[in-house]
């Protein structure tokens, strides 16, 4: 048996033994080494629920583009995100891909074991204007003519603010 399954089984065993005290959040391997990440969860009534972070990876996007909404919670029994997203679980660090068609206001609610609720919000601006071939901020007007007597073309430009 390679080391990855043994470590996974050990981590699951630890979490099973400490029911409600830890959560297995991720498993992976890199360069021949495997790792397991456990997050300590407080038993009911101890520590207050906290939202560690809630942010978007994009300041603004165009309609149809994707962005990531990332969140992290501590001592949470459940997590909800509005507009509704199904299947969210408490995690120390998780990102979800979103594709809003218009500017959207997102709110995360983390419910603690003691019944308290933590809340944070953010707005992801979406530019819904169709993209068009816009003129540059400072258009350049070009004029060309042939110089008499030389037969060479001359090009002149004028910058218009």
TIKE-829218 format. One line per field, with one value per atom (N, C-alpha, C, O, CB): atom name; x, y, z; residue in one letter. Coordinates in steps of 0.001 Angstrom, whole numbers, plus 500000, padded with zeros to 6 digits. Glycine has a CB too. Layout:
# TIKE-829218
at CA,...
c1 X,...
c2 Y,...
c3 Z,...
aa A,...
# end
This chain:
# TIKE-829218
at N,CA,C,O,CB,N,CA,C,O,CB,N,CA,C,O,CB,N,CA,C,O,CB,N,CA,C,O,CB,N,CA,C,O,CB,N,CA,C,O,CB,N,CA,C,O,CB,N,CA,C,O,CB,N,CA,C,O,CB,N,CA,C,O,CB,N,CA,C,O,CB,N,CA,C,O,CB,N,CA,C,O,CB,N,CA,C,O,CB,N,CA,C,O,CB,N,CA,C,O,CB,N,CA,C,O,CB,N,CA,C,O,CB,N,CA,C,O,CB,N,CA,C,O,CB,N,CA,C,O,CB,N,CA,C,O,CB,N,CA,C,O,CB,N,CA,C,O,CB,N,CA,C,O,CB,N,CA,C,O,CB,N,CA,C,O,CB,N,CA,C,O,CB,N,CA,C,O,CB,N,CA,C,O,CB,N,CA,C,O,CB,N,CA,C,O,CB,N,CA,C,O,CB,N,CA,C,O,CB,N,CA,C,O,CB,N,CA,C,O,CB,N,CA,C,O,CB,N,CA,C,O,CB,N,CA,C,O,CB,N,CA,C,O,CB,N,CA,C,O,CB,N,CA,C,O,CB,N,CA,C,O,CB,N,CA,C,O,CB,N,CA,C,O,CB,N,CA,C,O,CB,N,CA,C,O,CB,N,CA,C,O,CB,N,CA,C,O,CB,N,CA,C,O,CB,N,CA,C,O,CB,N,CA,C,O,CB,N,CA,C,O,CB,N,CA,C,O,CB,N,CA,C,O,CB,N,CA,C,O,CB,N,CA,C,O,CB,N,CA,C,O,CB,N,CA,C,O,CB,N,CA,C,O,CB,N,CA,C,O,CB,N,CA,C,O,CB,N,CA,C,O,CB,N,CA,C,O,CB,N,CA,C,O,CB,N,CA,C,O,CB,N,CA,C,O,CB,N,CA,C,O,CB,N,CA,C,O,CB,N,CA,C,O,CB,N,CA,C,O,CB,N,CA,C,O,CB,N,CA,C,O,CB,N,CA,C,O,CB,N,CA,C,O,CB,N,CA,C,O,CB,N,CA,C,O,CB,N,CA,C,O,CB,N,CA,C,O,CB,N,CA,C,O,CB,N,CA,C,O,CB,N,CA,C,O,CB,N,CA,C,O,CB,N,CA,C,O,CB,N,CA,C,O,CB,N,CA,C,O,CB,N,CA,C,O,CB,N,CA,C,O,CB,N,CA,C,O,CB,N,CA,C,O,CB,N,CA,C,O,CB,N,CA,C,O,CB,N,CA,C,O,CB,N,CA,C,O,CB,N,CA,C,O,CB,N,CA,C,O,CB,N,CA,C,O,CB,N,CA,C,O,CB,N,CA,C,O,CB,N,CA,C,O,CB,N,CA,C,O,CB,N,CA,C,O,CB,N,CA,C,O,CB,N,CA,C,O,CB,N,CA,C,O,CB,N,CA,C,O,CB,N,CA,C,O,CB,N,CA,C,O,CB,N,CA,C,O,CB,N,CA,C,O,CB,N,CA,C,O,CB,N,CA,C,O,CB,N,CA,C,O,CB,N,CA,C,O,CB,N,CA,C,O,CB,N,CA,C,O,CB,N,CA,C,O,CB,N,CA,C,O,CB,N,CA,C,O,CB,N,CA,C,O,CB,N,CA,C,O,CB,N,CA,C,O,CB,N,CA,C,O,CB,N,CA,C,O,CB,N,CA,C,O,CB,N,CA,C,O,CB,N,CA,C,O,CB,N,CA,C,O,CB,N,CA,C,O,CB,N,CA,C,O,CB,N,CA,C,O,CB,N,CA,C,O,CB,N,CA,C,O,CB,N,CA,C,O,CB,N,CA,C,O,CB,N,CA,C,O,CB,N,CA,C,O,CB,N,CA,C,O,CB,N,CA,C,O,CB,N,CA,C,O,CB,N,CA,C,O,CB,N,CA,C,O,CB,N,CA,C,O,CB,N,CA,C,O,CB,N,CA,C,O,CB,N,CA,C,O,CB,N,CA,C,O,CB,N,CA,C,O,CB,N,CA,C,O,CB,N,CA,C,O,CB,N,CA,C,O,CB,N,CA,C,O,CB,N,CA,C,O,CB,N,CA,C,O,CB,N,CA,C,O,CB,N,CA,C,O,CB,N,CA,C,O,CB,N,CA,C,O,CB,N,CA,C,O,CB,N,CA,C,O,CB
c1 500857,500000,500899,501821,499027,500624,501461,501078,500024,501318,501926,501704,500428,499880,502860,499942,498761,497544,496942,498450,497154,495978,496159,495200,495646,497355,497561,497323,496679,498972,497843,497664,496204,495700,498522,495532,494115,493330,492524,493557,493567,492859,493149,492253,493237,494409,494767,494021,493484,496297,493989,493299,491808,491202,493534,491215,489785,489532,488534,489272,490418,490300,490374,489602,491374,491303,491437,490158,489630,492666,489651,488423,487242,486377,488141,487198,486113,486159,485120,486181,487360,487528,487146,486562,488961,487486,487206,485971,486015,488428,484898,483692,483317,483191,482525,483143,482763,483927,483729,481770,485143,486281,487184,487966,487076,487097,487920,487177,486212,489283,487641,487059,488191,489173,486100,488060,489031,488674,487616,489031,489542,489190,489839,489259,489574,491027,491646,492706,493305,492254,492915,493903,494632,494003,493246,495932,496658,498026,498453,496781,498700,500079,500859,500317,500154,502132,502997,504411,504922,502917,505038,506433,506658,507680,507288,505737,505917,505513,505495,507317,505188,504748,503249,502724,505505,502573,501136,500873,501679,500365,499741,499381,497877,497091,499826,497520,496125,495953,496774,495718,494901,494665,493431,492348,494479,493626,492535,492270,493203,492861,491031,490662,490016,489094,489698,490487,489924,488594,488488,490901,487608,486292,485981,486285,485189,485389,485075,483830,482885,484882,483818,482593,481525,481848,482844,480264,479181,479387,479719,477840,479167,479194,480551,480630,478714,481615,482930,483256,482955,484000,483860,484314,483211,482374,485573,483210,482196,482500,483653,482115,481449,481612,482282,482006,480245,483162,483869,483989,484209,485268,483845,484146,485574,485843,483108,486475,487887,488137,488900,488752,487500,487611,486457,485893,488970,486120,485098,485437,485334,483636,485851,486294,486092,485860,487767,486185,486147,487539,488247,485081,487931,489248,489284,490357,489663,488118,488056,487387,486400,487294,487927,487311,486012,485036,488260,485997,484799,485039,486182,484468,483951,484058,483052,482196,483842,483150,482153,481125,481425,482812,479940,478889,479398,479960,477602,479201,479636,481013,481367,479615,481803,483118,482963,481937,484064,484009,483963,484826,485779,484420,484466,485248,485159,484287,484718,486057,486011,485549,486041,487392,484605,484216,484881,484665,482627,485686,486421,485964,485697,487946,485880,485477,486231,486765,483961,486258,486810,486066,485844,488334,485676,484941,485594,486333,483446,485292,485825,484687,483876,487019,484634,483623,482203,481282,483772,482033,480720,480090,480756,480830,478819,478046,477539,477446,476864,477208,476744,477081,477353,475230,477056,477360,476304,475929,478800,475826,474881,475408,476020,473447,475161,475572,474370,473735,476782,474061,472950,473531,474423,471904,473077,472054,472417,473588,471843,471368,471511,472537,472519,470185,473415,474356,474226,474329,475850,474004,473762,475068,476117,472964,474973,476070,477283,478373,476508,477140,478284,478542,477612,478053,479794,480202,481142,481831,480885,481184,482174,483578,483873,482006,484432,485814,486680,486202,485913,487942,488880,489250,489587,490135,489188,489537,488904,489279,491087,487939,487268,486902,486529,486005,487012,486644,485609,485682,487894,484655,483583,483599,483785,482196,483407,483355,481944,480962,483786,481856,480565,480624,481682,480195,479474,479362,478123,477110,479282,478194,477014,476785,477735,477168,475518,475173,474969,474907,473913,474865,474704,475354,475691,473180,475527,476115,475337,474111,476115,476078,475437,475986,477193,475630,475095,475444,475402,474351,474458,476552,476646,476735,477402,477879,476059,476098,476364,475705,474769,477338,477632,477169,477405,479156,476505,476050,476694,476562,474482,477381,477971,477253,477247,479524,476645,475901,476785,477337,474560,476908,477747,477022,475801,478263,477785,477227,476339,475431,478352,476623,475852,474629,473927,476742,474370,473209,473501,472666,472145,474665,475021,475320,475703,476242,475132,475353,476336,476215,474018,477319,478244,477876,477491,479761,477994,477589,478571,479044,476165,478868,479650,479053,478441,481179,479239,478698,479745,480704,477452,479536,480361,479531,478574,481676,479901,479232,480242,481334,478597,479865,480716,480115,479090,480836,480754,480234,480430,481492,480919,479377,479432,479094,478050,478456,479980,479760,478926,479395,481116,477696,476800,476782,476120,475401,477499,477539,478267,479316,478229,477722,478406,479752,479907,477534,480705,482033,481980,481430,483140,482540,482552,483957,484798,481516,484192,485504,485553,485183,485772,486012,486056,487259,488320,486109,487065,488174,489151,488729,487670,490437,491389,491087,490422,492821,491576,491337,491817,491143,492026,492951,493489,493619,494668,494875,492578,492634,493692,493932,491271,494307,495322,494712,494246,496667,494721,494224,495426,496361,493339,495375,496490,496086,494940,496943,497040,496826,498053,499183,496581,497825,498953,498777,497658,499044,499845,499830,501182,502165,499473,501227,502474,503037,502354,502239,504313,504962,505251,505749,506266,504934,505240,506751,507527,504651,507146,508529,509327,510290,509213,508995,509791,509099,509775,510066,507803,507061,507026,506482,507665,507610,507593,506341,505840,508872,505864,504681,505103,506182,503927,504261,504502,503318,502161,504686,503625,502592,502665,503739,502749,501558,501509,500450,499423,501198,500726,499719,499477,500349,500168,498278,497927,497151,496165,497078,497627,496982,495877,496104,497996,494667,493538,493189,492877,492328,493232,492879,491407,490950,493269
c2 498816,500000,501243,501345,500001,502196,503400,504327,504143,504143,505329,506167,507001,507316,507078,507366,508218,507588,508233,508500,506348,505785,505633,505839,504446,505278,505143,506468,506518,504633,507539,508863,509286,509875,509911,508981,509336,508579,509166,509028,507276,506471,506949,506981,505007,507328,507829,509135,509315,508043,510054,511338,511125,511752,512263,510237,509960,509333,509642,509025,508470,507856,508881,508822,506821,509824,510884,511707,511984,511798,512104,512901,512099,512647,513379,510806,509960,509835,509810,508578,509757,509648,510946,510937,509272,512058,513380,513984,515124,514322,513250,513691,515106,515394,512716,515978,517355,518252,519454,517377,517713,518537,518870,519818,517848,518118,518437,518054,517292,517718,518594,518267,518041,518784,519392,517028,516748,517664,517500,515222,518637,519618,519336,519669,520990,518731,518453,517374,517176,519719,516688,515626,515853,516204,514188,515664,515843,515218,514664,517302,515324,514852,515731,516249,513362,515889,516712,516181,516031,518217,515898,515472,514212,514098,516572,513267,512029,512087,511058,511620,513275,513395,513637,514395,514546,513002,513223,514080,514117,511871,514761,515613,515543,515266,517072,515796,515830,517081,517353,514529,517841,519063,518858,518524,520296,519063,518982,520375,521147,517982,520692,521973,521673,520862,522802,522314,522131,522865,524041,522638,522155,522757,522745,521781,521998,523798,523876,523064,523052,525336,522396,521711,522748,523899,520776,522354,523314,524081,523521,522591,525419,526252,526840,527653,525474,526470,526994,528299,529378,525966,528213,529408,529957,529199,529095,531273,531880,531606,531404,533399,531605,531437,532687,533806,531169,532479,533606,533371,532241,533805,534432,534383,534905,536075,535235,534035,534399,535310,536270,533150,535016,535861,535566,534472,535640,536582,536468,537516,538714,536664,537065,538005,537422,536224,538374,538285,537884,538076,539015,538702,537178,537296,538374,538725,535969,538903,539953,541183,541077,539466,542347,543594,543850,544309,544767,543549,543623,542738,542439,545109,542321,541463,541900,542742,539985,541327,541543,540421,539341,541602,540665,539646,538391,538465,540172,537237,535969,535518,534356,536064,536407,536017,535360,535504,537243,534630,533957,534681,535383,532504,534488,534991,533926,533058,536406,534000,533093,533856,534949,532438,533280,533788,532859,531648,533843,533424,532615,532958,534116,532833,531918,532138,531193,530168,531950,531567,530719,531003,532161,530949,529941,530105,529257,528312,529714,529633,528913,528703,529601,529691,527516,527175,527281,527659,528074,526945,527029,525643,524663,527680,525590,524361,524242,523141,524331,525395,525419,526754,527745,525156,526750,527950,528095,527113,527880,529314,529612,530802,531709,529895,530787,531892,532306,531476,531494,533600,534133,535062,535845,534887,535018,534147,532681,532305,534417,531869,530479,529685,529668,529792,529042,528077,526825,526886,528628,525711,524446,523780,523975,523503,522999,522114,522761,522192,521397,523915,524547,523904,523584,526059,523724,523157,524139,524902,521769,524137,524964,524540,523347,524847,525507,525239,526424,527557,524953,526168,527240,528047,529226,526669,527403,528095,527346,526214,528200,527995,527372,528454,529562,526577,528125,529063,528416,527220,529508,529206,528756,529613,530827,528829,528995,529743,530283,529557,528855,531566,532199,532857,533312,533244,532905,533547,534437,534099,532484,535578,536452,537180,537557,537473,537371,538080,539568,540350,537483,539959,541369,541573,540603,541795,542809,543115,542375,542461,544649,541633,540772,541043,541198,539301,541097,541288,539911,539272,542310,539454,538143,538333,539249,537344,537464,537480,536068,535119,538037,535935,534646,534687,535658,534306,533607,533448,532186,531109,533375,532314,531161,531012,531928,531327,529848,529594,528788,527753,528837,529278,528634,527535,527406,529653,526747,525668,526222,525549,524812,527465,528079,528848,529478,529014,528798,529475,530866,531430,529563,531444,532769,532680,531632,533350,533819,533881,535000,536105,534100,534704,535724,535976,535050,535273,537229,537577,538574,539490,538157,538386,539357,539418,538459,538971,540570,540769,541382,542008,541656,541186,541848,541995,541252,541050,542953,543173,542973,543539,544589,542152,541913,542684,542278,540371,543812,544598,543866,543304,545970,543886,543257,544311,544958,542037,544477,545420,544710,543763,545944,545160,544502,545183,544701,544459,546299,546995,546129,545561,548380,546020,545209,545824,547043,545074,544954,545445,545877,545167,544354,547016,547520,547993,548127,548669,548236,548748,550215,551090,548540,550457,551826,552566,551986,551829,553843,554672,554854,554883,556054,554976,555201,556509,557392,555212,556617,557812,559070,560098,557684,559014,560141,559714,559207,560612,559908,559438,560188,561377,559592,559470,560057,560130,559125,559212,561317,561489,561546,562321,562781,560698,560630,561261,561163,559166,561895,562441,562090,562161,564000,561710,561357,562088,562251,559796,562504,563122,562930,562601,564612,563136,562996,564392,565307,562270,564525,565824,566106,565243,565875,567320,567655,567645,567877,569042,567391,567398,566179,565807,568674,565546,564412,563093,562083,564552,563064,561831,560942,559838,561068,561426,560633,560962,562086,560904,559933,560131,560746,560456,558792,561576,562214,561873,561960,563772,561486,561125,562093,562303,559657,562675,563598,563094,562543,565066,563294,562895,564049,564882,561632,564070,565107,564417,563719,566271,564635,564042,564953,566137,563790,564405,565183,564748,563577,565038,565660,565291,564994,564669,566394
c3 500000,500000,500000,500809,501241,499080,499056,500214,500822,497696,500530,501716,501682,502739,501892,500503,500397,501076,501934,498931,500729,501398,502903,503646,500800,503384,504822,505521,506568,505121,504944,505556,505533,506489,504833,504431,504338,505399,506121,502924,505490,506480,507888,508731,506344,508152,509477,509768,510861,509582,508778,508968,509175,510043,507763,508376,508535,509903,510555,507405,510330,511644,512754,513711,511835,512634,513644,513683,514761,513342,512506,512460,512986,513669,511028,512675,513178,514689,515348,512545,515236,516674,517372,518456,517010,516736,517303,516636,516176,517132,516580,515886,516326,517516,516151,515330,515613,515982,516160,516708,516105,516481,515306,515386,517543,514220,513058,511798,511834,513124,510678,509380,508402,508396,508878,507584,506543,505386,504778,506116,505064,504037,502697,501664,504491,502673,501387,501513,502570,500807,500411,500311,499000,498002,500381,498979,497725,497774,498787,497393,496650,496602,495645,494669,496172,495937,495109,495243,496353,495513,494125,494151,494968,495645,494694,494924,495655,497117,497792,495565,497619,499015,499035,498219,499754,499956,500080,501314,502244,500167,501308,502434,502671,501765,502183,503878,504302,505147,506023,505098,504898,505661,506543,506063,504711,507817,508773,509319,509538,509919,509533,510136,511473,511553,509209,512508,513838,513908,513558,514939,514359,514541,516028,516730,513722,516486,517911,518224,517436,518346,519348,519744,520068,520363,520962,520015,520269,521572,522617,520308,521452,522641,522991,523912,523777,522305,522670,521950,522461,522367,520782,520075,519167,518678,519251,518942,518073,516598,516216,518324,515782,514352,513781,514215,513664,512806,512174,510688,510251,512794,509900,508476,508347,508619,507604,507935,507834,506644,506745,507724,505520,504333,503382,503375,503624,502575,501547,500502,500767,502129,499290,498262,496869,496708,498472,495874,494473,493897,494260,493668,492993,492373,491299,490810,491777,490928,489910,490496,491224,488650,490178,490628,489900,490494,490425,488596,487771,486552,486207,487355,485902,484727,483681,483951,485100,482475,481435,481518,482027,480019,481031,481035,480338,479245,480342,480972,480401,480842,480641,478936,481440,481947,483312,483977,482035,483720,485016,486042,485704,484878,487285,488418,489505,489469,488932,490458,491598,492829,493111,491845,493560,494875,495877,495847,495067,496759,497730,499142,499464,497586,499983,501364,502282,501857,501527,503547,504590,505873,506227,504765,506578,507838,508918,508644,507669,510160,511313,512304,512533,511975,512885,513891,513350,514074,515100,512077,511446,511334,510999,510059,511616,511470,510036,509493,512472,509418,508034,507391,508068,507961,506053,505272,504184,503543,504652,503978,502900,502124,502688,503453,500812,499953,499123,498473,499040,499151,498357,497299,497625,499260,496054,495531,495764,495813,494051,495906,496341,495538,494307,496257,496262,495696,496545,497771,495674,495905,496596,497021,496407,495703,498076,498458,499091,499028,497293,499693,500345,501699,502439,500508,502002,503279,503969,503292,503087,505284,505983,505562,505480,507529,505299,504898,505277,505333,503377,505535,505862,504631,504733,506505,503449,502213,501046,500744,502039,500395,499250,498261,498646,499690,496966,495911,494993,494711,495104,494533,493650,492395,492475,494357,491243,489994,489786,489938,488798,489437,489151,487780,487345,490246,487099,485790,485809,485197,484631,486509,486574,485252,484565,487711,484907,483663,483895,482946,483046,485172,485532,486899,487578,485551,487297,488602,489675,489744,488879,490525,491514,492904,493089,491149,493868,495279,495946,495988,495995,496469,497122,498633,499115,496596,499371,500833,501328,500904,501431,502231,502844,504298,505018,502746,504711,506090,506650,506068,506176,507767,508452,509776,510597,508660,509980,511217,512165,511791,510928,513389,514385,515141,515055,515351,515883,516694,517807,518294,517292,518196,519287,518787,519578,520084,517465,516902,516371,515664,517925,516686,516169,514674,514155,516932,513999,512557,512254,512783,511794,511394,510891,509433,508718,511040,508992,507636,507022,507695,507632,505741,504965,503572,503100,504911,502913,501572,500661,501113,501617,499363,498347,497091,496873,498057,496274,494996,493889,493919,494921,492896,491727,490557,490009,491397,490164,489044,487715,487450,488995,486881,485563,484520,484594,485467,483554,482463,481411,480780,481863,481218,480265,478905,477986,480821,478760,477477,476461,476769,477614,475252,474233,473878,473812,472965,473655,473291,471836,470995,473522,471539,470170,469854,470742,469973,468615,468217,468587,467804,466685,469778,470292,469718,469485,471835,469502,469036,470188,471344,468502,469908,470987,471709,471168,470445,472920,473726,473017,473074,475078,472357,471592,470129,469731,472169,469324,467943,467143,467352,467277,466235,465350,463955,463418,465351,463378,462013,461089,461293,461875,460060,459116,457789,457351,458902,457180,455844,455008,455492,455884,453747,452877,451545,451059,452659,450989,449683,449026,449690,449781,447718,446954,446759,446300,445566,447123,446988,445515,444792,447820,445084,443682,443446,444373,443309,442272,441805,442296,441624,442260,443403,443888,443618,443424,445378,443601,443392,444640,444602,442239,445752,446994,447804,447802,447842,448495,449329,450654,451172,449560,451181,452463,453372,452961,452308,454606,455561,456725,457289,456042,457087,458219,459192,458796,457751,460446,461445,462388,462635,462235,462900,463860,464993,464760,463183,466214,467384,467852,468102,468518,467976,468465,469864,470081,467541,470828,472208,472356,473452,473168
aa X,X,X,X,X,X,X,X,X,X,X,X,X,X,X,X,X,X,X,X,X,X,X,X,X,X,X,X,X,X,X,X,X,X,X,X,X,X,X,X,X,X,X,X,X,X,X,X,X,X,X,X,X,X,X,X,X,X,X,X,X,X,X,X,X,X,X,X,X,X,X,X,X,X,X,X,X,X,X,X,X,X,X,X,X,X,X,X,X,X,X,X,X,X,X,X,X,X,X,X,X,X,X,X,X,X,X,X,X,X,X,X,X,X,X,X,X,X,X,X,X,X,X,X,X,X,X,X,X,X,X,X,X,X,X,X,X,X,X,X,X,X,X,X,X,X,X,X,X,X,X,X,X,X,X,X,X,X,X,X,X,X,X,X,X,X,X,X,X,X,X,X,X,X,X,X,X,X,X,X,X,X,X,X,X,X,X,X,X,X,X,X,X,X,X,X,X,X,X,X,X,X,X,X,X,X,X,X,X,X,X,X,X,X,X,X,X,X,X,X,X,X,X,X,X,X,X,X,X,X,X,X,X,X,X,X,X,X,X,X,X,X,X,X,X,X,X,X,X,X,X,X,X,X,X,X,X,X,X,X,X,X,X,X,X,X,X,X,X,X,X,X,X,X,X,X,X,X,X,X,X,X,X,X,X,X,X,X,X,X,X,X,X,X,X,X,X,X,X,X,X,X,X,X,X,X,X,X,X,X,X,X,X,X,X,X,X,X,X,X,X,X,X,X,X,X,X,X,X,X,X,X,X,X,X,X,X,X,X,X,X,X,X,X,X,X,X,X,X,X,X,X,X,X,X,X,X,X,X,X,X,X,X,X,X,X,X,X,X,X,X,X,X,X,X,X,X,X,X,X,X,X,X,X,X,X,X,X,X,X,X,X,X,X,X,X,X,X,X,X,X,X,X,X,X,X,X,X,X,X,X,X,X,X,X,X,X,X,X,X,X,X,X,X,X,X,X,X,X,X,X,X,X,X,X,X,X,X,X,X,X,X,X,X,X,X,X,X,X,X,X,X,X,X,X,X,X,X,X,X,X,X,X,X,X,X,X,X,X,X,X,X,X,X,X,X,X,X,X,X,X,X,X,X,X,X,X,X,X,X,X,X,X,X,X,X,X,X,X,X,X,X,X,X,X,X,X,X,X,X,X,X,X,X,X,X,X,X,X,X,X,X,X,X,X,X,X,X,X,X,X,X,X,X,X,X,X,X,X,X,X,X,X,X,X,X,X,X,X,X,X,X,X,X,X,X,X,X,X,X,X,X,X,X,X,X,X,X,X,X,X,X,X,X,X,X,X,X,X,X,X,X,X,X,X,X,X,X,X,X,X,X,X,X,X,X,X,X,X,X,X,X,X,X,X,X,X,X,X,X,X,X,X,X,X,X,X,X,X,X,X,X,X,X,X,X,X,X,X,X,X,X,X,X,X,X,X,X,X,X,X,X,X,X,X,X,X,X,X,X,X,X,X,X,X,X,X,X,X,X,X,X,X,X,X,X,X,X,X,X,X,X,X,X,X,X,X,X,X,X,X,X,X,X,X,X,X,X,X,X,X,X,X,X,X,X,X,X,X,X,X,X,X,X,X,X,X,X,X,X,X,X,X,X,X,X,X,X,X,X,X,X,X,X,X,X,X,X,X,X,X,X,X,X,X,X,X,X,X,X,X,X,X,X,X,X,X,X,X,X,X,X,X,X,X,X,X,X,X,X,X,X,X,X,X,X,X,X,X,X,X,X,X,X,X,X,X,X,X,X,X,X,X,X,X,X,X,X,X,X,X,X,X,X,X,X,X,X,X,X,X,X,X,X,X
# end
